Amino acid sequence: MFKKALILVLFAFSAMTVQAAVPHKAPITSIEIEGISDSDKLMDLIGLKKGDLYTPAKVEHAKEAIIKALQAQGLYGTTVKTKVEQVNDGVAITFDVNKGEEIKIDKVKFVGNKKVSTSDLEENLVNKEGTWFSWVPIIGGGGGKAVPDQLPYDQMRIREAYLERGFLDAKVAEPLMKMDFANHKAEVTYVVQEGEPYTVADVKITGKVPGLKTEQIMEDMKLKPGKIFNVKKLRHDLKTLQEKVGDMGYAFAQIRPLFKKDSKKHTVSVTYQINPNKKVRIHDVIITGNTKTLDYVIRRYIYLAPGDLFSYTDLQDTKKELQRTGFFDKVVVKPQRINDHEMNLVVEVTEAQTGSLSGGVGYGSYDGFMVNAGVSDRNILGRGIAGSLNLEYGQKSHNIALSFKDPRIFNSLFSLSVGVYDSKNKYEYDDNETEDYTVSRRGGWLSIGRKIGHNWDASVGYSYTDVDYHDYTPPSDVEHAFESYKKSSILASVAFDNTDDYYVPREGIYTKLALEYAGVGGDAEFFKTDFKFATYYGLEDMIDYDLILRYKLHAGYINDDGYTPMAEMFTLGGARDGVRGFAPGSISPRYTDSNGHRYIAGGNEILVNSIEASIPLDMVTRNMRLTGFADYGMIKNTVYEDLDDKGWINRASVGAQVEWRSPFGPINLIFATPVNKKSGDNTAFFEFNMGGKF
C-alpha cells in the first residue's frame, strides 16, 4: 500500500508544473517542446503561440493536447513537465516530454466472419497485427501499434468493407481492446454479423431537372442492375450526378440516394432523388492571399466571372489552371452562398517562390567542375511573364541562354516566346573505341501560341541554328559525320494539359506533339516529329497515403528530306534523353570507319517508356519526394547506311531519385543502374539535373 502511494506521489511530481511567481496575462515570448523529435508538429496542436497572453489554464490545456496527440500515435505512460519562467516582461514556457512506451498489437480476432475473409476485413484497419516490414510506407500496410482513438473508425472501416461487397445488413459491434501494460501488448476483438450480399435490382433517377439527359447519365453510372451492390460505386454515381447537375447551374442541388430492400430475395432498388433548387449565378469573384501576383493575372485563369451561371466543371478547372501556373503553393476555390440564386466565388492563393538567383562553383556528374550564375522568374513583377538568363561554364560544356515568355499578350489568349542561346558541349566516352567530339550551337527562336479551351495550347514559330563540330579525328570514310551546317526551321506544336499542379501533379494527363520542318533556307532538310505523354495518378484518397504513380512515354521520328545532320538525330541515355543509368547521349547506333574509330550516329526513331512511384520525404524537409523508377528505351537509324547496328537497340534501367523543390528550382538527384548493360556501354550511376516536370 505504501509503495503504491509512493508511486502516485512520484508520478504527480513528475507531471507537475514548475513555475515561479509569474504574472497572469503576461505575453508569451518563447515556447519550447523538449524530449521529442517531431516537436514542430506538436507545436501546431497545443493552441499556444508567441504573443499570446499567459494563463495557467492555457498551459494545462497545451499539456493535455501533447499527451492526447502522443496517445493517438500509440504511446502510453506519457508524462509532460512544464516550466514557466518570467523573462523580462514576458513568459518563457518549456514542455519537457517523456514519450512513454508503444503498445504493440499482439493478436487480432474476428468473430462471426464466414463469407468475407479476415485479410479483407483487416486490410484498412489501424489497430491490427504488424509484420516485420509494417514500418515501410505503403508496402508495409501499417499496423502493429495500438491506437485506441482509431477503434471507432476501425468499426466503420469493417462496415465499409462489407458494404463494398453488398452486405447491407452487416452489423459490427464496438471493438474490444485488452491492454497488457506490463508487457506493452494489446489484443483486439472485432465481432460481426454478416447477413447476405444484395444484388442491385434496378437504378432510377427522379426529380425534375430541365435539360438533364438521364439516359446518357445512366450509361456512366457504376451501379448496374444484376450486379452486387457496392457502396464505392454508389458514391461515384452521386459525384457524377452532382457534377452533371452543377454544370447546369444548380450549385445547391440536393441529391439523396433512396434504397428499397427486398430481404427475402436479397435485392435492392436504388433511386437517386434530385432536388435541383434554383439556378445560381456568380455575384462576385473575391481573390485573397496574393501578395505578389496581380489580380488581373489571376483572373485570366478563372473560368467563372460575375454574372456567369455556376458550373462545377469550370470551378474545378479554375483550381487546376491556377495550380498549373506554378505561381502558387496552394490554391483553394470555394463558393460563398449569398442567397438561393447567388454566390460569390472565393479564390484563396498562397504565393510560391517563382524566382531564383543562383551562382557558385559546383560539381556535376557529367560535366565535372563548373561555374554557374543565373536569374529566372516564372512570374516577373507578378505579371505572369517568365524570363531567365543562365550562364554556365564547365569542364565539358558552356551554355549561355536568354529567354522570355508572355503566356497572355495584352491579357489575350495569345502567347509570345523568344530566346537566344550559345552552347558548347564536349562528348567524351569511357570506351577507347568511340570517338570524342565537341559541338557548338548558336541560335534563337520566336514562337506565337494560342490557348484553346481550358486545356489545349497550340503554337507556330521559327528557329535558326548554326552548328559547328571540332576537337575530333576526321573519319576516313563515314558520310554525314561531323559536318558543320546551318539550320532554318518552321516549328509547330500542340499540347494538352489537365494536370492539377505544376510541380507535383497527382492527377491528369500532359501530352505534347512538336513538329519541325528544316529546309526553309540553310543546309539541313528533314521533318521531325517529337511526342511526349505523361499521366499521373495519386492514391491518397484510396489508401490514405500520398503515393503518386506516373507513366511517361517519349516517341520521336525523323523523315530525311535530303540532309539530316548527325547533331539532329535522337540519342538516348541520362535524365534528359531518357533511360537513366546510362551516360547522356551514349545509347545510339554507331559507325566504325576503316581506321577502327567508332562514331555516335544517332537514330531517327526512338521510343522510351518510364514508370515511377513517388512518396513524400516529409521527415527530411517539405517539398521533397523519393521516387522509384524503371526505364526502357529503344532507338534505331534507318537514314544512314553502313551502320554497325541495323535494327533496334534497346536498354533498360531501374533506380531511385530524390526530387527537391528547392529555392533554386526543382532539383533531382538520380541513382540508377542498368538492367541489360552491353559491352562498351557508358553508364552513369549518379546524375543530377534541374528542371520542370516530365
For each residue, the residues with C-beta under 8 A, 3 or more apart:
1: 4 5
2: 5 6
3: 6 7
4: 1 7 8
5: 1 2 8 9
6: 2 3 9 10
7: 3 4 10 11
8: 4 5 11 12
9: 5 6 12 13
10: 6 7 13 14
11: 7 8 14 15 79
12: 8 9 15 16
13: 9 10 16
14: 10 11 79 81 98
15: 11 12 79 80 81
16: 12 13 81
17: 56 59 60 63 81 82 83 84
18: 81 82 83 84
19: 22 56 82 83 84 85
20: 84 85 86
21: 86
22: 19 26 54 84 85 86 91
23: 26 86
24: 53 54 55 56
25: 53 54 55
26: 22 23 53 54 86 89 90 91
27: 51 52 53 54 89 90 91
28: 31 48 49 50 51 52 53 54 90 91 92 93
29: 50 87 88 90 91 92
30: 50 87 90 92 93
31: 28 43 46 48 49 50 93 94 95
32: 39 92 93 94 95
33: 36 39 42 43 46 66 94 95 97
34: 39 94 95 96 97
35: 96 97 98 99
36: 33 39 42 70 97 99
37:
38: 41 42
39: 32 33 34 36 42 43
40: 43 44
41: 38 44 45
42: 33 36 38 39 45 46 65 66 69
43: 31 33 39 40 46
44: 40 41
45: 41 42 65 66 69
46: 31 33 42 43 61 62 65 66 95
47: 58 61 62 65
48: 28 31 52 58 59 62 93
49: 28 31 52
50: 28 29 30 31
51: 27 28
52: 27 28 48 49 58
53: 24 25 26 27 28
54: 22 24 25 26 27 28 58 59 84 91 93
55: 24 25 58 59
56: 17 19 24 59 60
57: 60 61
58: 47 48 52 54 55 61 62
59: 17 48 54 55 56 62 63 82 84 93
60: 17 56 57 63 64
61: 46 47 57 58 64 65
62: 46 47 48 58 59 65 66 82 93 95
63: 17 59 60 66 67 80 82 95
64: 60 61 67 68
65: 42 45 46 47 61 62 68 69
66: 33 42 45 46 62 63 69 70 78 80 95 97
67: 63 64 70 71 78 80
68: 64 65 71 72
69: 42 45 65 66 72 73
70: 36 66 67 73 75 78 97 99 100
71: 67 68 74 75 76 78 148 149
72: 68 69 147 149 150
73: 69 70 145 147
74: 71 102 103 145 146 147
75: 70 71 78 99 100 101 102
76: 71 100 101 102 103 179 181
77: 100 101 181
78: 66 67 70 71 75 97 98 99 100
79: 11 14 15 97 98 100
80: 15 63 66 67 95 96 97 98
81: 14 15 16 17 18 95 96
82: 17 18 19 59 62 63 93 94 95 96
83: 17 18 19 93 94 96
84: 17 18 19 20 22 54 59 91 92 93
85: 19 20 22 91 92 94
86: 20 21 22 23 26 90 91 92
87: 29 30 90 91 92
88: 29
89: 26 27
90: 26 27 28 29 30 86 87
91: 22 26 27 28 29 54 84 85 86 87
92: 28 29 30 32 84 85 86 87
93: 28 30 31 32 48 54 59 62 82 83 84
94: 31 32 33 34 82 83 85
95: 31 32 33 34 46 62 63 66 80 81 82
96: 34 35 80 81 82 83
97: 33 34 35 36 66 70 78 79 80
98: 14 35 78 79 80
99: 35 36 70 75 78
100: 70 75 76 77 78 79
101: 75 76 77 184
102: 74 75 76 145 146 184
103: 74 76 145 146 179 181 184 185 186
104: 130 144 145 146 184 185 186
105: 108 127 128 129 130 143 144 145 146 185 186 187 188
106: 129 180 185 186 187
107: 129 187 188
108: 105 122 125 127 128 129 187 188 189 190
109: 187 188 189 190
110: 113 118 121 122 189 190 191 192
111: 189 190 191 192
112: 191 192 193 194
113: 110 116 117 118 121 192 194
114: 194
115: 167 194 197
116: 113 120 121 161 162 165 167 194
117: 113 120 121
118: 110 113 121 122
119: 122 123
120: 116 117 123 161 165
121: 110 113 116 117 118 125 158 161 190 192
122: 108 110 118 119 125 128 129
123: 119 120 141 161
124: 157 160 161
125: 108 121 122 128 143 154 157 158
126: 142 143 147 150 153 154
127: 105 108 143 146 147 148 150 151 154 175 177 186 188
128: 105 108 122 125 142 143 144 188
129: 105 106 107 108 122 143 144
130: 104 105 134 142 143 144 145
131: 134 140 141 143 144
132:
133: 136 139 140
134: 130 131 140 141 142 143 144
135: 140 144
136: 133 139 140
137: 140 545 547 615
138: 141 543 545 547 615
139: 133 136
140: 131 133 134 135 136 137
141: 123 131 134 138
142: 126 128 130 134
143: 105 125 126 127 128 129 130 131 134
144: 104 105 128 129 130 131 134 135
145: 73 74 102 103 104 105 130
146: 74 102 103 104 105 127 177 179 186 188
147: 72 73 74 126 127 150 151
148: 71 127 151 177
149: 71 72
150: 72 126 127 147 153 154
151: 127 147 148 154 155 174 175 177 188
152: 155 156 174
153: 126 150 156 157
154: 125 126 127 150 151 157 158 175 190
155: 151 152 158 159 172 173 174 175 190
156: 152 153 159 160 172
157: 124 125 153 154 160 161
158: 121 125 154 155 161 162 172 190 192
159: 155 156 162 163 170 172
160: 124 156 157 163 164 231
161: 116 120 121 123 124 157 158 164 165
162: 116 158 159 165 167 170 172 192 194
163: 159 160 166 167 168 170 229 230 231
164: 160 161 230 231 232
165: 116 120 161 162 197 228 230
166: 163 197 198 199 228 229 230
167: 115 116 162 163 170 194 195 196 197 198
168: 163 195 198 229 259 261 268
169: 193 194 195 196 263
170: 159 162 163 167 192 193 194 195
171: 192 193 195
172: 155 156 158 159 162 190 191 192
173: 155 190 191 192
174: 151 152 155
175: 127 151 154 155 188 189 190
176: 188 189 191
177: 127 146 148 151 186 187 188
178: 186 187 188 189
179: 76 103 146 185 186
180: 106 183 184 185 186 187
181: 76 77 103 184
182:
183: 180
184: 101 102 103 104 180 181
185: 103 104 105 106 179 180
186: 103 104 105 106 127 146 177 178 179 180
187: 105 106 107 108 109 177 178 180
188: 105 107 108 109 127 128 146 151 175 176 177 178
189: 108 109 110 111 175 176 178
190: 108 109 110 111 121 154 155 158 172 173 175
191: 110 111 112 172 173 176
192: 110 111 112 113 121 158 162 170 171 172 173
193: 112 169 170 171
194: 112 113 114 115 116 162 167 169 170
195: 167 168 169 170 171
196: 167 169 266
197: 115 165 166 167 228 229 266
198: 166 167 168 228 229 261 266 267 268
199: 166 226 227 228 229 266 267 268
200: 203 223 224 225 226 227 228 229 267 268 269 270
201: 225 262 265 267 268 269
202: 225 269 270
203: 200 218 221 223 224 225 237 269 270 271 272
204: 269 270 271 272
205: 214 217 218 241 271 272 274
206: 271 272 273 274
207: 273 274 275 276
208: 276
209: 212 245 248 250 253 274 276
210:
211: 248
212: 209 217 244 245 248 274
213: 216 217
214: 205 217 218
215: 218 219
216: 213 219 220
217: 205 212 213 214 220 221 240 241 244
218: 203 205 214 215 221
219: 215 216
220: 216 217 240
221: 203 217 218 224 233 237 240
222: 230 232 233 234 236 237
223: 200 203 227 229 230 233 234 237 270
224: 200 203 221 227
225: 200 201 202 203
226: 199 200
227: 199 200 223 224 230
228: 165 166 197 198 199 200
229: 163 166 168 197 198 199 200 223 234 268 270
230: 163 164 165 166 222 223 227 233 234
231: 160 163 164 234 235
232: 164 222 235 236
233: 221 222 223 230 236 237
234: 222 223 229 230 231 237 238 257 270
235: 231 232 238 239
236: 222 232 233 239 240
237: 203 221 222 223 233 234 240 241 272
238: 234 235 241 242 255 257 272
239: 235 236 242 243
240: 217 220 221 236 237 243 244
241: 205 217 237 238 244 245 255 272 274
242: 238 239 245 246 253 255 312
243: 239 240 246 247 312 313
244: 212 217 240 241 247 248
245: 209 212 241 242 248 250 253 255 274 276
246: 242 243 249 250 251 253 310 311 312 313 315
247: 243 244 311 312 313
248: 209 211 212 244 245 276 279
249: 246 279 280 281 309 310 311
250: 209 245 246 253 276 277 278 279 280 310
251: 246 280 310 312 335 343
252: 277 278 280 337 340
253: 209 242 245 246 250 274 275 276 277
254: 274 275 277
255: 238 241 242 245 272 273 274 275
256: 272 273 275
257: 234 238 270 271 272 273
258: 270 271 272 273
259: 168 268 269 270 271
260: 268 269 271
261: 168 198 267 268
262: 201 265 266 267 268
263: 169 266
264:
265: 201 262
266: 196 197 198 199 262 263
267: 198 199 200 201 261 262
268: 168 198 199 200 201 229 259 260 261 262
269: 200 201 202 203 204 259 260
270: 200 202 203 204 223 229 234 257 258 259
271: 203 204 205 206 257 258 259 260
272: 203 204 205 206 237 238 241 255 256 257 258
273: 206 207 255 256 257 258
274: 205 206 207 209 212 241 245 253 254 255
275: 207 253 254 255 256
276: 207 208 209 245 248 250 253
277: 250 252 253 254 340
278: 250 252 340 341
279: 248 249 250 309 310 341
280: 249 250 251 252 309 310 340 341 342 343
281: 249 307 308 309 310 341 342 343
282: 285 304 305 306 307 308 309 310 342 343 344 345
283: 306 338 342 343 344
284: 306 344 345
285: 282 299 302 304 305 306 344 345 347
286: 336 344 345 346 347
287: 290 295 298 299 347 349
288: 346 347 348 349
289: 348 349 350 351
290: 287 293 294 295 298 349 351 382
291: 351
292: 351 379 382
293: 290 297 298 327 328 349 351 379 382 384
294: 290 297 298 382 383
295: 287 290 298 299
296: 299 300 411
297: 293 294 300 301 327 379 382 383 384
298: 287 290 293 294 295 301 302 322 347 349
299: 285 287 295 296 302 305
300: 296 297 384 408 411
301: 297 298 318 321 322 325
302: 285 298 299 305 318 321 322 345 347
303: 311 314 315 317 318 321 454
304: 282 285 308 310 311 314 315 318 345
305: 282 285 299 302 308
306: 282 283 284 285
307: 281 282
308: 281 282 304 305 311 314
309: 249 279 280 281 282
310: 246 249 250 251 279 280 281 282 304 314 315 335 343
311: 246 247 249 303 304 308 314 315
312: 242 243 246 247 251 315 316
313: 243 246 247 316 317
314: 303 304 308 310 311 317 318
315: 246 303 304 310 311 312 318 319 333 335 345
316: 312 313 319 320
317: 303 313 314 320 321 454 455 498
318: 301 302 303 304 314 315 321 322 333 347
319: 315 316 322 323 331 332 333 500
320: 316 317 323 324 498 499 500 508
321: 301 302 303 317 318 324 325 454
322: 298 301 302 318 319 325 327 328 331 333 347 349
323: 319 320 328 331 500 501 502
324: 320 321 497 499 500 501 502
325: 301 321 322 328 378 379 384 502
326: 352 354 378 379 502 503 692
327: 293 297 322 349 351 352 354 378 379 384
328: 293 322 323 325 331 349 350 351 352
329: 350 351 352
330: 348 349 350
331: 319 322 323 328 347 348 349 350
332: 319 346 347 348 349
333: 315 318 319 322 345 346 347 348
334: 345 346 348
335: 251 310 315 343 344 345 346
336: 286 343 344 345 346
337: 252 343
338: 283 342 343 344
339: 342
340: 252 277 278 280
341: 278 279 280 281
342: 280 281 282 283 338 339
343: 251 280 281 282 283 310 335 336 337 338
344: 282 283 284 285 286 335 336 338
345: 282 284 285 286 302 304 315 333 334 335 336
346: 286 288 332 333 334 335 336
347: 285 286 287 288 298 302 318 322 331 332 333
348: 288 289 330 331 332 333 334
349: 287 288 289 290 293 298 322 327 328 330 331 332
350: 289 328 329 330 331
351: 289 290 291 292 293 327 328 329
352: 326 327 328 329
353: 356 663
354: 326 327 377 378 379
355: 375 376 377 378 379 380
356: 353 374 375 376 377 663 664 665
357: 374 375
358: 372 373 374 375 664 665
359: 372 373 374
360: 371 372 373
361: 369 370 371
362: 369 370 371 372
363: 368 369 370
364: 367 368 369 370 394 688
365: 684 686 687 688
366: 396 574 583 584 684 687
367: 364 370 394 395 396 397
368: 363 364 394 395 396
369: 361 362 363 364 394 395
370: 361 362 363 364 367 392 393 394 395 397
371: 360 361 362 392 393 394
372: 358 359 360 362 390 391 392 393
373: 358 359 360 390 391 392
374: 356 357 358 359 388 389 390 391 392
375: 355 356 357 358 388 389
376: 355 356 386 387 388 389 390 665
377: 354 355 356 380 386 387 388
378: 325 326 327 354 355 386
379: 292 293 297 325 326 327 354 355 382 383 384 385 386
380: 355 377 383 385 386 387
381: 385
382: 290 292 293 294 297 379
383: 294 297 379 380
384: 293 297 300 325 327 379 406 407 408
385: 379 380 381 404 405 406 407
386: 376 377 378 379 380 403 404 405 406 407
387: 376 377 380 403 404 405
388: 374 375 376 377 401 402 403
389: 374 375 376 401 402
390: 372 373 374 376 399 400 401 402
391: 372 373 374 399 400
392: 370 371 372 373 374 397 398 399 400
393: 370 371 372 398
394: 364 367 368 369 370 371 397 398
395: 367 368 369 370 426
396: 366 367 368 425 426 427 428
397: 367 370 392 394 423 424 425 426
398: 392 393 394 423 424
399: 390 391 392 421 422 423 424
400: 390 391 392 421 422 423
401: 388 389 390 419 420 421 422 423
402: 388 389 390 419 420 421
403: 386 387 388 417 418 419 420
404: 385 386 387 417 418 419
405: 385 386 387 415 416 417 418
406: 384 385 386 409 415 416
407: 384 385 386 415 451
408: 300 384 411 412 413 414 415 451
409: 406 412 414 415 416
410:
411: 296 300 408
412: 408 409
413: 408 450 451
414: 408 409 448 449 450 451
415: 405 406 407 408 409 447 448 449 450 451 457 459
416: 405 406 409 447 448 449
417: 403 404 405 445 446 447 448 449 459 461
418: 403 404 405 444 445 446 447
419: 401 402 403 404 444 445
420: 401 402 403 443 444
421: 399 400 401 402 441 442 443 444
422: 399 400 401 440 441 442
423: 397 398 399 400 401 440 441 442
424: 397 398 399 438 439 440 441
425: 396 397 438 439
426: 395 396 397 436 437 438 471
427: 396 436 437 438 439 585 600
428: 396 436
429: 434 436 583 586 600 682
430: 583 682
431: 434 680 682
432:
433: 596 597 598 680
434: 429 431 590 598 599 600 680 682
435: 472 473 475 597 598 599 600
436: 426 427 428 429 471 472
437: 426 427 469 470 471 472 482
438: 424 425 426 427 469 470 471 472
439: 424 425 427 467 468 469 567
440: 422 423 424 467 468 469 470
441: 421 422 423 424 465 466 467 468 567
442: 421 422 423 465 466
443: 420 421 463 464 465 466 487
444: 418 419 420 421 463 464
445: 417 418 419 461 462 463 464 491
446: 417 418 461 462 463
447: 415 416 417 418 459 460 461 462 491
448: 414 415 416 417 459 460 461
449: 414 415 416 417 457 458 459 460 493
450: 413 414 415 457 458 459
451: 407 408 413 414 415 456 457
452: 456 457 458
453: 456
454: 303 317 321 498
455: 317 496 497 498
456: 451 452 453 494 495 496
457: 415 449 450 451 452 493 494 495 497
458: 449 450 452 492 493 494 495
459: 415 417 447 448 449 450 491 492 493 494
460: 447 448 449 490 491 492
461: 417 445 446 447 448 490 491 492
462: 445 446 447 488 489 490 491 520
463: 443 444 445 446 487 488 489 491 516
464: 443 444 445 486 487 488 489 522
465: 441 442 443 486 487 489
466: 441 442 443 486 487
467: 439 440 441 484 485 486 487 565 567
468: 439 440 441 484
469: 437 438 439 440 472 482 483 484 567
470: 437 438 440
471: 426 436 437 438
472: 435 436 437 438 469 482
473: 435 597
474: 482
475: 435 478 481 482 591 593 597 599
476: 593 594 595 597
477: 593 594
478: 475 481 591 593 599 642
479: 640 641 642
480: 483 564 565 566 601 640
481: 475 478 566 591 599 601
482: 437 469 472 474 475 566 599
483: 469 480 565 566
484: 467 468 469
485: 467 522 523 524 563 565 567
486: 464 465 466 467 521 522 523 524
487: 443 463 464 465 466 467 518 522 523 524 565 568
488: 462 463 464 518 519 520 521 522 524
489: 462 463 464 465 516 517 518 519 520 522 524
490: 460 461 462 516 517 520
491: 445 447 459 460 461 462 463 514 515 516
492: 458 459 460 461 514 515 516
493: 449 457 458 459 512 513 514 515
494: 456 457 458 459 512 513
495: 456 457 458 510 511 512 513
496: 455 456 509 510 511 512
497: 324 455 457 508 509 510 511
498: 317 320 454 455 508 509
499: 320 324 502 505 507 508 509 510 536 693
500: 319 320 323 324 505 506 507 508
501: 323 324 504 505 506
502: 323 324 325 326 499 505 692 693
503: 326 623 661 666 692 693
504: 501 548 614 625 661
505: 499 500 501 502 508 510 536 548 693
506: 500 501 536 537 538 540 546 548
507: 499 500 536 537 538
508: 320 497 498 499 500 505 535 536
509: 496 497 498 499 533 534 535 536
510: 495 496 497 499 505 532 533 534 535 536 693 694
511: 495 496 497 531 532 533 534
512: 493 494 495 496 531 532
513: 493 494 495 529 530 531
514: 491 492 493 529 530 531
515: 491 492 493 527 528 529 530
516: 463 489 490 491 492 527 528 530
517: 489 490 520 527
518: 487 488 489 522 524 525 526 527 528 568
519: 488 489 522 524 525 526 561 562
520: 462 488 489 490 517
521: 486 488
522: 464 485 486 487 488 489 518 519
523: 485 486 487 563 565
524: 485 486 487 488 489 518 519 563 564 565 568
525: 518 519 560 561 562 563 564
526: 518 519 558 559 560 561 562 563 564 568
527: 515 516 517 518 558 559 561
528: 515 516 518 556 557 558 559 568
529: 513 514 515 556 557 558
530: 513 514 515 516 554 555 556
531: 511 512 513 514 553 554 555 556
532: 510 511 512 552 553 554 694
533: 509 510 511 552 553 554
534: 509 510 511 550 551 552 553 693 694
535: 508 509 510 550 551
536: 499 505 506 507 508 509 510 548 549 550
537: 506 507 548 549 550
538: 506 507 541 546 547 548 549
539: 542 543 545 547 548 549
540: 506 543 544 545 546 547
541: 538 544
542: 539
543: 138 539 540 547
544: 540 541
545: 137 138 539 540 615
546: 506 538 540 615 616
547: 137 138 538 539 540 543 613 614 615
548: 504 505 506 536 537 538 539 613 614 615 625
549: 536 537 538 539 611 612 613 614
550: 534 535 536 537 610 611 612 613 614
551: 534 535 609 610 611 612
552: 532 533 534 608 609 610 611 612 694
553: 531 532 533 534 607 608 609 610
554: 530 531 532 533 578 606 607 608
555: 530 531 606 607 608
556: 528 529 530 531 570 605 606
557: 528 529 604 605
558: 526 527 528 529 564 568 569 570 604 605 639
559: 526 527 528 604
560: 525 526 563 564 604 639
561: 519 525 526 527 564
562: 519 525 526
563: 485 523 524 525 526 560
564: 480 524 525 526 558 560 561 568 569 604 639
565: 467 480 483 485 487 523 524 568 569
566: 480 481 482 483 569 599 600 601 602
567: 439 441 467 469 485 602
568: 487 518 524 526 528 558 564 565 602
569: 558 564 565 566 588 601 602 603 604 637 639
570: 556 558 577 602 603 604 605 606 635
571: 577 584 585 586 587 588 600 602 603 635
572: 577 578 579 582 585 586 587 588 606 608 633 635 651
573: 577 578 579 582 583 584 585 586 587 588 651 682 684
574: 366 577 578 579 580 582 583 584 585 586 684 687
575: 580 668 670 687 689
576: 584 689
577: 570 571 572 573 574 584 585 587
578: 554 572 573 574 606 608 610 631 633
579: 572 573 574 582 587 608 631 632 633 651 652 653
580: 574 575 629 631 653 655 657 670 672 687
581: 631 653 654 655 672 673 674 683 684 685
582: 572 573 574 579 586 587 651 653 674 681 682 683 684
583: 366 429 430 573 574 586 682 683 684
584: 366 571 573 574 576 577 684
585: 427 571 572 573 574 577 588 600
586: 429 571 572 573 574 582 583 600 681 682
587: 571 572 573 577 579 582 633 635 649 651 681
588: 569 571 572 573 585 600 601 602 603 635 649
589: 601 602 603 635 636 637 640 643 644 645 649
590: 434 598 599 600 601 643 644 645
591: 475 478 481 598 599 601 640 642 643 644
592: 596 597 598 599 644
593: 475 476 477 478 596 597 599
594: 476 477
595: 476
596: 433 592 593
597: 433 435 473 475 476 592 593
598: 433 434 435 590 591 592 644
599: 434 435 475 478 481 482 566 590 591 592 593
600: 427 429 434 435 566 571 585 586 588 590
601: 480 481 566 569 588 589 590 591 637 640 643
602: 566 567 568 569 570 571 588 589 637
603: 569 570 571 588 589 606 635 636 637 649
604: 557 558 559 560 564 569 570 636 637 638 639
605: 556 557 558 570 635 636 637 638
606: 554 555 556 570 572 578 603 633 634 635
607: 553 554 555 633 634 635
608: 552 553 554 555 572 578 579 631 632 633 634
609: 551 552 553 631 632 633
610: 550 551 552 553 578 629 630 631 632
611: 549 550 551 552 629 630
612: 549 550 551 552 627 628 629
613: 547 548 549 550 627 628 629
614: 504 547 548 549 550 625 626 627 628 659
615: 137 138 545 546 547 548 625 626 627
616: 546 624 625 626
617: 620 621 624 625 626 658
618: 621 622 624
619:
620: 617 624
621: 617 618 624 660
622: 618
623: 503 660 661 662
624: 616 617 618 620 621 658 659 660 661
625: 504 548 614 615 616 617 658 659 660
626: 614 615 616 617 656 657 658 659
627: 612 613 614 615 656 657 658 659
628: 612 613 614 654 655 656
629: 580 610 611 612 613 654 655 656 657 672
630: 610 611 652 653 654
631: 578 579 580 581 608 609 610 652 653 654 672
632: 579 608 609 610 650 651 652
633: 572 578 579 587 606 607 608 609 650 651 652
634: 606 607 608 648 649 650
635: 570 571 572 587 588 589 603 605 606 607 648 649
636: 589 603 604 605 645 646 647 648 649
637: 569 589 601 602 603 604 605 640 643 645
638: 604 605
639: 558 560 564 569 604
640: 479 480 589 591 601 637 643
641: 479
642: 478 479 591
643: 589 590 591 601 637 640 646
644: 589 590 591 592 598
645: 589 590 636 637 649
646: 636 643
647: 636
648: 634 635 636
649: 587 588 589 603 634 635 636 645
650: 632 633 634 676
651: 572 573 579 582 587 632 633 674 675 676 677 678 681
652: 579 630 631 632 633 674 675 676
653: 579 580 581 582 630 631 672 673 674 675
654: 581 628 629 630 631 672 673 675
655: 580 581 628 629 670 671 672 673
656: 626 627 628 629 671 672
657: 580 626 627 629 668 669 670 671 672
658: 617 624 625 626 627 668 669
659: 614 624 625 626 627 666 667 668
660: 621 623 624 625 666 667 668 669
661: 503 504 623 624 666 667
662: 623 665 666 667
663: 353 356
664: 356 358 667 690
665: 356 358 376 662 690 691
666: 503 659 660 661 662 690 691 692 693
667: 659 660 661 662 664 688 689 690
668: 575 657 658 659 660 688 689 690 691
669: 657 658 660 686 688
670: 575 580 655 657 686 687 688 689
671: 655 656 657 685 686
672: 580 581 629 631 653 654 655 656 657 684 685 687
673: 581 653 654 655 683 685
674: 581 582 651 652 653 677 681 683
675: 651 652 653 654
676: 650 651 652
677: 651 674 681 683
678: 651 681
679:
680: 431 433 434
681: 582 586 587 651 674 677 678
682: 429 430 431 434 573 582 583 586
683: 581 582 583 673 674 677
684: 365 366 573 574 581 582 583 584 672 687
685: 581 671 672 673
686: 365 669 670 671
687: 365 366 574 575 580 670 672 684
688: 364 365 667 668 669 670
689: 575 576 667 668 670
690: 664 665 666 667 668
691: 665 666 668
692: 326 502 503 666
693: 499 502 503 505 510 534 666
694: 510 532 534 552
